[in-house]
Amino acid sequence: MKFSIVIPNWNGKKLLEKNLSKVLDTGADEVIIADDGSKDGSVEFIKEKFPQVKIISHKRFGFVKNCNQAVKKAQ
């Protein structure tokens, strides 16, 4: 079975540092971070440490629209 994981993010760098490697260990076919205009360096951190993670960046769509846009991009 194939599956994707979509994680909404807004200034959650500390949580990503703590948990993203565990998410990648699940065996998901893709992990997508839906970033909603973070200003804490989240996107840069993901690009540097986890280049296999897809990032979809928005400029403050809000939680629901941010998540929905990322789900539409999931394979």
Secondary structure in CASP SS format (residue, H / E / C, confidence):
PFRMAT SS
TARGET T0000
AUTHOR 0000-0000-0000
METHOD secondary structure of the structure
MODEL  1
M C 1.00
K C 1.00
F C 1.00
S E 1.00
I E 1.00
V E 1.00
I E 1.00
P E 1.00
N E 1.00
W C 1.00
N C 1.00
G C 1.00
K H 1.00
K H 1.00
L H 1.00
L H 1.00
E H 1.00
K H 1.00
N H 1.00
L H 1.00
S H 1.00
K H 1.00
V H 1.00
L H 1.00
D C 1.00
T C 1.00
G C 1.00
A C 1.00
D C 1.00
E E 1.00
V E 1.00
I E 1.00
I E 1.00
A E 1.00
D E 1.00
D E 1.00
G C 1.00
S C 1.00
K C 1.00
D C 1.00
G C 1.00
S H 1.00
V H 1.00
E H 1.00
F H 1.00
I H 1.00
K H 1.00
E H 1.00
K H 1.00
F C 1.00
P C 1.00
Q C 1.00
V C 1.00
K E 1.00
I E 1.00
I E 1.00
S E 1.00
H E 1.00
K C 1.00
R C 1.00
F C 1.00
G C 1.00
F H 1.00
V H 1.00
K H 1.00
N H 1.00
C H 1.00
N H 1.00
Q H 1.00
A H 1.00
V H 1.00
K H 1.00
K H 1.00
A C 1.00
Q C 1.00
END
